[in-house]
Amino acid sequence: MIYVILTGFLAALLSVPLHKYFPKGVGTILSIVPIGIFVWAISRLENVIEIGYVTESYEWVKSINLDLSFRLDGLSIFFVLLISGVGFFIFNYANSYLQNDPNKGRFFLYLSLFMTAMLGIVMSNNLLILFIFWELTSLSSYLLIGYYHHQEESRKSALMAMLVTVMGGLFMLAGFILLGIEVGSFNITEILNNPTLLDGNQLKPIIAALILVGALTKSAQFPFHFWLPNAMAAPAPVSAYLHSTTMVKAGVFLVARLSPLFNNSDVWTLTLIHIGGITMVYGAIIAITHTDMKKVLAYTTISALGIMMLLLGMGTTISVQAAMVFLLAHALYKGTLFMVTGNVDHEAGSRDLSKLSGLGKKMPYTFYAAALASLSMAGVIPFFGFIAKEILYGAAFSSSFASSIIGFGTFVTGVMFAGLAFEFGHKIFTGKTSETPKQVHEAPGPMLWGPIVLATLGLIGGIFSEQLAQPILHHSSNQILDVEHVLELGLWHGFTIIFALSLLTLVFGYLLFKARKRLLTFSDKHKLNQKPGPENVYNKSIPALLRVAKGQTKFFQSGILRNYLIIITLTLISIIWLQVLLSNNSIHLQNFYELTQLKWYELVFVILMGIGIANTLVAKSRLTSIVSLGLIGYGTAATFLYFGGPDVAMTQFLIETLTIVLFVLTLNYLPKFIEIKRSNKIKLMIPALLFGITMTIILLWIHTLPSASPVRDFYAQSSYLLAKGRNVVNVILVDFRGLDTMGEITVLAIASLGIFSMLKYIRSN
């Protein structure tokens, strides 16, 4: 499995060089990678079904139990087949769609990176590794959505998608960390083999909620759905791959993967049922109000994702099976329709449903793919979409949680799907040929392979569902829930209520199709697409965030050194006293009598430093202030010398001397001395006094604490034995903390080069 991931990364690295030498066929060459992964997955399918799952692991960061660990089971291999199988057609489709694009190599770099990240998500056997691949999909999708970066809409849409999904990813990471800590492992196999590890744990609802935020944002669930329709600014191949079959299904995969651990948690199940149900109906209703083909497909995708989340939340055998069946059906027909939309837009120059008709005469193969995919979307027998619709209705009406409400919601959604399917498969390809911005003609061959094959599979998969789809769908369902009976797929189960509902769905769907123009008029009149919602909140929050950032930057980065020192000082004081208060330890200060027992020469040092401090505060010139500060520094050095620190004292003497000399040399280059007002002096005095009082109390407190320290004893005992040095301080700086010292020297060297460059620039001017 590691070689599958490495092969994907290699394909990404080779994309740009290959485009340089094979500008016309780079996508076709790179499509060898996904089809190779598809064949590899097929070869492993039988073994996985027999054993249950296979794993492989490579040690990486042992200290935090972070291994490159991978797992292949019924669920992951199902997603691998989807990602690689559809990926093969998308690579060829994109190669033709972007035929003359000079940046095509860069596009395939992003696309290969995304495909690899998705494969990493579904095969990861470690929560932290899964998170790394999860965020890699956010990054690569950001690059793909913003591929037309010269367009403002693309840039905004890419940023929106990344901010929403990355925000959710951070919540998910917190959930993963808590989960790993509570169960004692980040290994997914270990967690799934012991699904009761969190039972009775008070943190279980919190962990479930955190992980769900990541899944819901990635799969565009309400109220995080708005990024997906805006992501339609991406090229058609991106929409067909990311936003119908892969990236948006990552959240569904995560929920399915961790359902054995949380399916008895009310937070998990009720959230999925409510959010999934709302998203299902909301997405379908909003889809009805749009005429842009991409927007319609985007909102129906949101609705479909809501259906999958709802089914997984219900957590019954039939609902879990229905989720997997519907996921496959949706991938086949929605991937097709996105590519059909790309063909229509590419060849006709428009994707407005209200203005397109009669294209089937000029685009017969695209019409064939659209017709088959639409019939599957509508749930017409014998398509695989019909099987998915029947099992969906069966799961909805048999639910123990508000079955009538859920059943009615799924039926209404199915009706709206059917009505929109008539538009895609019938209206725009039949009737009188409409006028279009471009002269209509059929799309190139590579742009037809994908939609034709996927649409045909929707038909063949329905007729031969037991032979082709049943094994993989059953074993993928079995990884989510120990199913009570084998998944049975078939076209005919007799004249049942569910079959009657399927027929009614088509009837009402057709009536909705006929009434679509009036619905659009009503929608435009009442501006249903412009009502305030989550997207409006997002659009207002970004400028607000920028204003806050500007304000805090203006406050903290004022350009005045004095303000910087005040902020740093007050922050340090706050942290110290906050820690003292939180620690619940009382402060015992050293006996004041002991502090007053000073020798006469110690008093001299104190008096001299006091004079220096007083003189600095009242000085009328910089030179006087510098000399006064030097007096304080020399007094401190003399104190170090008296108490047995000659090396520290020598360092202090050298620094003070060098500082005074440098200040004196630069006095002539400084602006005129400005005397600070008395009121400002008082304001500056407050943080200075607070800092002085705080440090004094801390030092006196330290003197009352036990002085035994294992670190001190270690340095004292090991300095000569290990480092052959008798000066403990020097040994610590040079040997034990050599890298730290080298870093400090490097910083000083860089600062010196900067100062030298500035002086050289000043002299030249």
ZAMARGU-4260 file (C-alpha; in steps of 0.2 Angstrom, whole numbers, plus 5000, padded with zeros to 4 digits):
<rodrens>
0) 5000/5000/5000 | 5015/5012/5003 | 5020/5009/4985 | 5003/5015/4979 | 5005/5031/4989
5) 5023/5034/4983 | 5017/5030/4965 | 5004/5044/4967 | 5017/5057/4973 | 5029/5052/4960
10) 5016/5055/4947 | 5013/5072/4954 | 5032/5076/4954 | 5033/5070/4935 | 5018/5080/4929
15) 5027/5097/4925 | 5042/5088/4917 | 5031/5077/4907 | 5021/5092/4901 | 5036/5100/4895
20) 5040/5085/4883 | 5023/5079/4880 | 5011/5094/4880 | 4997/5086/4871 | 4997/5069/4880
25) 5003/5072/4898 | 4986/5068/4905 | 4985/5052/4895 | 5002/5046/4901 | 4998/5050/4919
30) 4981/5041/4918 | 4992/5025/4918 | 4994/5028/4937 | 4975/5028/4942 | 4971/5013/4931
35) 4986/5004/4938 | 4980/5007/4955 | 4963/5001/4950 | 4970/4985/4943 | 4980/4983/4959
40) 4964/4985/4970 | 4955/4972/4959 | 4969/4960/4962 | 4968/4962/4981 | 4949/4961/4982
45) 4946/4943/4983 | 4960/4941/4997 | 4952/4956/5007 | 4935/4948/5006 | 4941/4931/5012
50) 4952/4938/5026 | 4942/4953/5031 | 4956/4966/5031 | 4975/4967/5028 | 4987/4979/5036
55) 5005/4985/5034 | 5015/4997/5045 | 5032/5006/5045 | 5039/5014/5060 | 5040/5033/5058
60) 5039/5044/5074 | 5040/5032/5088 | 5039/5044/5102 | 5021/5049/5098 | 5016/5032/5091
65) 5015/5039/5073 | 5018/5025/5061 | 5015/5024/5042 | 5001/5012/5044 | 4989/5007/5031
70) 4973/4996/5031 | 4964/4988/5016 | 4947/4981/5020 | 4930/4981/5011 | 4926/4999/5015
75) 4943/5006/5010 | 4945/4995/4994 | 4928/5001/4989 | 4934/5019/4990 | 4950/5015/4981
80) 4941/5007/4967 | 4930/5023/4965 | 4945/5035/4967 | 4956/5026/4954 | 4943/5021/4942
85) 4934/5037/4940 | 4952/5045/4941 | 4957/5036/4926 | 4943/5044/4916 | 4945/5061/4924
90) 4964/5062/4919 | 4960/5058/4901 | 4945/5070/4901 | 4955/5084/4908 | 4969/5081/4896
95) 4957/5085/4882 | 4947/5098/4891 | 4963/5108/4894 | 4971/5104/4877 | 4979/5120/4874
100) 4982/5126/4892 | 5000/5131/4895 | 4998/5127/4913 | 4991/5109/4911 | 5007/5101/4919
105) 5003/5111/4934 | 4985/5106/4934 | 4990/5087/4934 | 5002/5090/4948 | 4988/5096/4958
110) 4976/5083/4952 | 4989/5069/4956 | 4992/5076/4973 | 4974/5076/4977 | 4971/5058/4971
115) 4985/5052/4981 | 4979/5061/4997 | 4962/5053/4995 | 4970/5036/4993 | 4979/5040/5009
120) 4963/5045/5018 | 4954/5029/5014 | 4969/5017/5017 | 4976/5025/5033 | 4977/5014/5048
125) 4983/5028/5060 | 4972/5043/5065 | 4986/5056/5064 | 4991/5049/5046 | 4973/5051/5041
130) 4973/5069/5047 | 4989/5073/5037 | 4981/5066/5021 | 4965/5075/5025 | 4973/5092/5026
135) 4983/5087/5010 | 4966/5086/5001 | 4961/5103/5007 | 4977/5110/5001 | 4977/5102/4984
140) 4958/5106/4982 | 4962/5124/4985 | 4975/5124/4971 | 4963/5115/4959 | 4947/5126/4963
145) 4958/5141/4961 | 4967/5135/4945 | 4960/5150/4936 | 4969/5161/4948 | 4968/5176/4937
150) 4949/5176/4940 | 4943/5184/4957 | 4929/5172/4958 | 4941/5157/4958 | 4952/5164/4971
155) 4938/5168/4983 | 4930/5151/4980 | 4946/5142/4983 | 4950/5152/4999 | 4932/5149/5005
160) 4933/5130/5002 | 4950/5129/5011 | 4945/5140/5026 | 4929/5130/5029 | 4937/5113/5027
165) 4953/5117/5036 | 4943/5124/5051 | 4933/5108/5052 | 4950/5098/5051 | 4957/5107/5066
170) 4941/5102/5076 | 4943/5084/5069 | 4962/5084/5075 | 4957/5089/5092 | 4944/5074/5092
175) 4958/5062/5086 | 4970/5067/5099 | 4957/5065/5113 | 4952/5049/5106 | 4970/5042/5105
180) 4973/5048/5123 | 4958/5040/5130 | 4959/5023/5121 | 4978/5023/5122 | 4981/5021/5103
185) 4980/5030/5087 | 4979/5014/5077 | 4962/5012/5069 | 4963/4993/5068 | 4966/4992/5087
190) 4952/5005/5090 | 4939/4995/5079 | 4944/4979/5086 | 4938/4986/5103 | 4923/4997/5099
195) 4918/4998/5117 | 4934/5006/5123 | 4925/5023/5125 | 4909/5016/5133 | 4905/5026/5149
200) 4919/5039/5145 | 4913/5056/5149 | 4923/5063/5135 | 4915/5052/5122 | 4901/5065/5117
205) 4914/5078/5115 | 4926/5067/5105 | 4911/5063/5093 | 4906/5081/5091 | 4924/5086/5087
210) 4926/5073/5074 | 4909/5076/5066 | 4913/5095/5063 | 4927/5089/5052 | 4917/5076/5043
215) 4902/5088/5041 | 4913/5102/5034 | 4922/5091/5022 | 4905/5084/5015 | 4897/5101/5014
220) 4883/5098/5026 | 4872/5112/5032 | 4877/5125/5038 | 4894/5122/5030 | 4887/5118/5013
225) 4890/5134/5005 | 4908/5131/5000 | 4903/5117/4987 | 4892/5127/4975 | 4905/5141/4975
230) 4919/5128/4971 | 4910/5126/4954 | 4922/5140/4948 | 4934/5126/4946 | 4937/5118/4929
235) 4924/5104/4924 | 4936/5090/4927 | 4939/5096/4945 | 4920/5097/4949 | 4917/5080/4941
240) 4931/5072/4952 | 4932/5082/4968 | 4914/5087/4970 | 4904/5072/4965 | 4915/5056/4968
245) 4930/5059/4979 | 4933/5074/4991 | 4915/5077/4997 | 4914/5059/5000 | 4929/5060/5013
250) 4917/5065/5027 | 4905/5051/5023 | 4920/5039/5023 | 4926/5045/5040 | 4909/5043/5048
255) 4907/5026/5040 | 4925/5021/5047 | 4922/5027/5065 | 4903/5022/5066 | 4907/5006/5075
260) 4915/5016/5089 | 4901/5029/5090 | 4885/5022/5084 | 4878/5020/5102 | 4882/5039/5105
265) 4867/5050/5105 | 4878/5065/5100 | 4884/5055/5085 | 4868/5047/5078 | 4856/5062/5082
270) 4868/5075/5074 | 4869/5064/5058 | 4851/5061/5057 | 4846/5079/5060 | 4860/5088/5050
275) 4859/5075/5036 | 4840/5076/5035 | 4840/5095/5034 | 4854/5095/5021 | 4845/5082/5011
280) 4829/5092/5009 | 4838/5110/5009 | 4850/5105/4995 | 4836/5098/4984 | 4825/5113/4986
285) 4839/5126/4982 | 4844/5115/4967 | 4826/5118/4960 | 4829/5137/4961 | 4845/5137/4950
290) 4847/5136/4931 | 4866/5135/4930 | 4870/5116/4927 | 4885/5116/4938 | 4875/5125/4953
295) 4861/5112/4951 | 4873/5098/4951 | 4882/5105/4966 | 4866/5107/4976 | 4859/5090/4972
300) 4877/5083/4977 | 4874/5092/4994 | 4857/5084/4995 | 4864/5067/4991 | 4878/5069/5004
305) 4865/5073/5017 | 4856/5057/5012 | 4872/5047/5015 | 4875/5055/5032 | 4856/5052/5037
310) 4858/5034/5033 | 4874/5031/5042 | 4866/5041/5057 | 4851/5029/5057 | 4864/5015/5060
315) 4852/5000/5055 | 4858/4986/5044 | 4847/4992/5029 | 4852/5010/5031 | 4870/5006/5031
320) 4868/4995/5016 | 4858/5009/5008 | 4871/5022/5011 | 4884/5011/5002 | 4873/5007/4987
325) 4867/5025/4986 | 4885/5031/4987 | 4890/5020/4972 | 4875/5025/4962 | 4878/5043/4965
330) 4896/5042/4960 | 4891/5034/4943 | 4877/5046/4938 | 4884/5062/4946 | 4902/5060/4939
335) 4894/5057/4922 | 4883/5073/4923 | 4897/5084/4928 | 4907/5078/4913 | 4892/5080/4902
340) 4890/5098/4909 | 4908/5101/4905 | 4905/5095/4887 | 4890/5106/4885 | 4899/5121/4892
345) 4915/5118/4882 | 4906/5115/4865 | 4891/5126/4866 | 4898/5140/4877 | 4883/5140/4889
350) 4877/5129/4904 | 4860/5138/4907 | 4847/5125/4908 | 4833/5138/4904 | 4841/5142/4887
355) 4848/5126/4881 | 4838/5113/4870 | 4840/5102/4855 | 4858/5099/4858 | 4856/5080/4855
360) 4857/5081/4836 | 4875/5089/4837 | 4881/5080/4852 | 4873/5062/4851 | 4886/5053/4862
365) 4885/5066/4876 | 4866/5064/4874 | 4868/5046/4876 | 4878/5048/4892 | 4866/5061/4899
370) 4851/5051/4896 | 4857/5036/4904 | 4864/5045/4919 | 4848/5055/4921 | 4837/5039/4921
375) 4848/5032/4935 | 4847/5048/4944 | 4828/5048/4943 | 4827/5030/4949 | 4820/5022/4933
380) 4821/5003/4932 | 4833/4994/4927 | 4846/5007/4932 | 4857/5005/4947 | 4849/5021/4953
385) 4832/5012/4954 | 4840/4999/4966 | 4848/5013/4976 | 4831/5022/4977 | 4821/5007/4983
390) 4833/5002/4996 | 4834/5021/5002 | 4815/5021/5004 | 4815/5005/5013 | 4828/5011/5025
395) 4819/5028/5028 | 4802/5021/5031 | 4808/5007/5042 | 4818/5019/5054 | 4814/5018/5072
400) 4817/5037/5073 | 4803/5047/5066 | 4801/5035/5051 | 4786/5045/5043 | 4796/5062/5043
405) 4812/5054/5036 | 4802/5044/5024 | 4792/5059/5018 | 4809/5069/5017 | 4817/5056/5006
410) 4802/5055/4995 | 4801/5074/4992 | 4820/5074/4988 | 4818/5059/4976 | 4804/5069/4967
415) 4815/5084/4965 | 4830/5073/4959 | 4818/5065/4946 | 4812/5082/4940 | 4830/5089/4938
420) 4835/5073/4929 | 4822/5076/4916 | 4830/5093/4913 | 4848/5085/4911 | 4843/5070/4901
425) 4828/5076/4890 | 4826/5095/4889 | 4843/5101/4884 | 4845/5088/4871 | 4828/5087/4863
430) 4816/5099/4854 | 4821/5114/4844 | 4839/5118/4844 | 4843/5134/4854 | 4855/5147/4849
435) 4872/5146/4859 | 4887/5157/4860 | 4897/5143/4851 | 4893/5133/4836 | 4888/5116/4844
440) 4898/5100/4839 | 4902/5084/4848 | 4916/5084/4861 | 4932/5075/4858 | 4934/5057/4861
445) 4943/5058/4878 | 4929/5069/4884 | 4917/5056/4880 | 4925/5040/4886 | 4922/5044/4905
450) 4903/5049/4904 | 4899/5035/4892 | 4907/5021/4902 | 4901/5028/4919 | 4883/5030/4912
455) 4883/5013/4904 | 4890/5005/4921 | 4874/5013/4929 | 4864/5002/4917 | 4874/4986/4918
460) 4876/4988/4936 | 4857/4988/4938 | 4854/4973/4927 | 4869/4963/4935 | 4869/4970/4952
465) 4870/4954/4961 | 4886/4948/4951 | 4895/4965/4950 | 4891/4976/4965 | 4884/4965/4978
470) 4901/4957/4985 | 4910/4974/4987 | 4895/4983/4994 | 4891/4970/5006 | 4909/4969/5013
475) 4910/4988/5014 | 4894/4988/5024 | 4900/4975/5035 | 4915/4986/5040 | 4903/4999/5046
480) 4891/4988/5055 | 4890/4969/5058 | 4876/4966/5046 | 4863/4954/5051 | 4860/4947/5033
485) 4869/4947/5016 | 4865/4963/5006 | 4853/4958/4992 | 4852/4968/4977 | 4838/4965/4964
490) 4827/4975/4952 | 4811/4966/4956 | 4804/4963/4973 | 4785/4962/4969 | 4772/4975/4969
495) 4776/4983/4986 | 4773/5000/4994 | 4791/5004/4991 | 4789/5000/4972 | 4773/5011/4972
500) 4783/5025/4980 | 4796/5023/4966 | 4783/5025/4952 | 4775/5040/4961 | 4792/5048/4962
505) 4793/5048/4943 | 4776/5054/4941 | 4778/5069/4953 | 4795/5072/4946 | 4788/5074/4929
510) 4775/5086/4935 | 4789/5096/4944 | 4798/5096/4927 | 4783/5103/4918 | 4781/5116/4932
515) 4799/5121/4933 | 4797/5137/4923 | 4784/5144/4935 | 4795/5139/4950 | 4809/5148/4943
520) 4799/5164/4940 | 4793/5163/4958 | 4810/5160/4964 | 4817/5175/4955 | 4802/5186/4960
525) 4805/5182/4979 | 4824/5181/4977 | 4825/5164/4986 | 4843/5162/4981 | 4848/5179/4989
530) 4841/5176/5006 | 4853/5178/5021 | 4861/5162/5026 | 4877/5154/5032 | 4886/5160/5016
535) 4881/5178/5021 | 4888/5175/5038 | 4905/5169/5031 | 4905/5184/5019 | 4903/5196/5033
540) 4915/5187/5045 | 4930/5188/5033 | 4930/5207/5032 | 4927/5208/5051 | 4942/5197/5054
545) 4953/5208/5043 | 4947/5223/5053 | 4951/5215/5069 | 4968/5209/5063 | 4972/5227/5056
550) 4967/5234/5073 | 4977/5222/5084 | 4992/5224/5072 | 4991/5243/5073 | 4990/5242/5092
555) 5004/5229/5094 | 5015/5234/5080 | 5015/5253/5083 | 5033/5255/5078 | 5038/5263/5095
560) 5051/5253/5104 | 5044/5260/5121 | 5027/5252/5117 | 5034/5236/5113 | 5044/5235/5129
565) 5028/5240/5139 | 5017/5226/5130 | 5031/5213/5133 | 5033/5218/5151 | 5014/5218/5155
570) 5012/5201/5146 | 5026/5193/5156 | 5019/5200/5173 | 5001/5194/5169 | 5008/5176/5164
575) 5018/5175/5180 | 5004/5180/5192 | 4991/5170/5183 | 5002/5155/5185 | 5005/5159/5203
580) 4986/5161/5206 | 4982/5145/5197 | 4995/5135/5206 | 4987/5137/5223 | 5004/5139/5231
585) 5006/5152/5244 | 5021/5164/5242 | 5033/5164/5257 | 5046/5178/5256 | 5063/5178/5263
590) 5065/5186/5280 | 5066/5205/5278 | 5079/5205/5292 | 5091/5194/5282 | 5090/5206/5268
595) 5095/5221/5278 | 5111/5213/5284 | 5122/5221/5271 | 5141/5224/5271 | 5147/5242/5268
600) 5154/5238/5251 | 5137/5230/5246 | 5129/5246/5252 | 5141/5256/5240 | 5135/5245/5225
605) 5117/5248/5230 | 5119/5267/5232 | 5129/5269/5216 | 5115/5259/5206 | 5102/5269/5214
610) 5111/5285/5209 | 5112/5278/5191 | 5093/5274/5191 | 5088/5291/5198 | 5100/5300/5186
615) 5093/5291/5171 | 5075/5296/5175 | 5080/5315/5176 | 5093/5315/5163 | 5091/5329/5150
620) 5103/5321/5137 | 5106/5304/5129 | 5124/5304/5134 | 5120/5307/5153 | 5107/5293/5151
625) 5119/5281/5143 | 5133/5284/5157 | 5120/5282/5170 | 5114/5266/5163 | 5132/5260/5162
630) 5134/5264/5181 | 5119/5252/5184 | 5127/5239/5173 | 5144/5240/5181 | 5137/5239/5199
635) 5128/5223/5194 | 5144/5216/5187 | 5153/5220/5203 | 5139/5211/5213 | 5142/5196/5202
640) 5160/5197/5205 | 5158/5198/5224 | 5147/5183/5225 | 5158/5171/5215 | 5153/5173/5197
645) 5169/5180/5189 | 5164/5173/5171 | 5147/5181/5172 | 5155/5197/5179 | 5167/5198/5165
650) 5154/5196/5152 | 5144/5210/5160 | 5159/5221/5161 | 5162/5218/5142 | 5144/5220/5137
655) 5142/5237/5147 | 5158/5244/5140 | 5154/5239/5122 | 5136/5245/5123 | 5142/5262/5130
660) 5155/5264/5116 | 5143/5259/5102 | 5129/5271/5109 | 5142/5286/5110 | 5148/5282/5092
665) 5130/5283/5085 | 5124/5298/5095 | 5127/5310/5081 | 5116/5300/5069 | 5101/5300/5081
670) 5087/5312/5080 | 5085/5327/5092 | 5082/5322/5110 | 5064/5324/5115 | 5060/5326/5134
675) 5045/5315/5139 | 5031/5324/5147 | 5028/5322/5166 | 5011/5313/5163 | 5019/5301/5151
680) 5033/5297/5163 | 5020/5292/5176 | 5012/5281/5164 | 5028/5273/5160 | 5033/5271/5178
685) 5018/5260/5182 | 5023/5245/5171 | 5041/5247/5176 | 5037/5247/5195 | 5025/5232/5192
690) 5039/5223/5184 | 5052/5227/5197 | 5040/5222/5211 | 5036/5206/5203 | 5054/5201/5199
695) 5058/5205/5217 | 5045/5195/5225 | 5049/5180/5213 | 5067/5181/5218 | 5063/5182/5236
700) 5051/5167/5235 | 5064/5157/5226 | 5076/5159/5240 | 5063/5151/5252 | 5061/5135/5241
705) 5072/5120/5242 | 5087/5122/5232 | 5090/5103/5228 | 5089/5101/5209 | 5093/5085/5200
710) 5098/5095/5184 | 5110/5105/5195 | 5118/5089/5202 | 5119/5081/5185 | 5129/5096/5178
715) 5140/5097/5193 | 5144/5079/5192 | 5145/5077/5174 | 5154/5093/5168 | 5172/5086/5171
720) 5168/5068/5168 | 5159/5069/5152 | 5165/5086/5145 | 5182/5087/5153 | 5179/5105/5159
725) 5180/5112/5177 | 5170/5128/5173 | 5152/5121/5174 | 5144/5137/5166 | 5156/5136/5151
730) 5153/5117/5149 | 5134/5120/5149 | 5135/5133/5136 | 5148/5124/5125 | 5144/5106/5127
735) 5127/5102/5135 | 5118/5117/5126 | 5130/5118/5111 | 5117/5119/5098 | 5108/5133/5108
740) 5124/5143/5109 | 5127/5141/5091 | 5110/5147/5087 | 5113/5163/5098 | 5129/5166/5089
745) 5120/5164/5072 | 5107/5176/5077 | 5121/5189/5082 | 5130/5186/5066 | 5114/5189/5056
750) 5110/5205/5066 | 5128/5211/5063 | 5127/5208/5044 | 5111/5218/5044 | 5118/5232/5054
755) 5133/5232/5043 | 5122/5233/5027 | 5112/5247/5034 | 5128/5257/5039 | 5135/5254/5021
760) 5118/5260/5013 | 5118/5275/5024 | 5136/5280/5019 | 5132/5277/5001 | 5118/5289/5002
</rodrens>
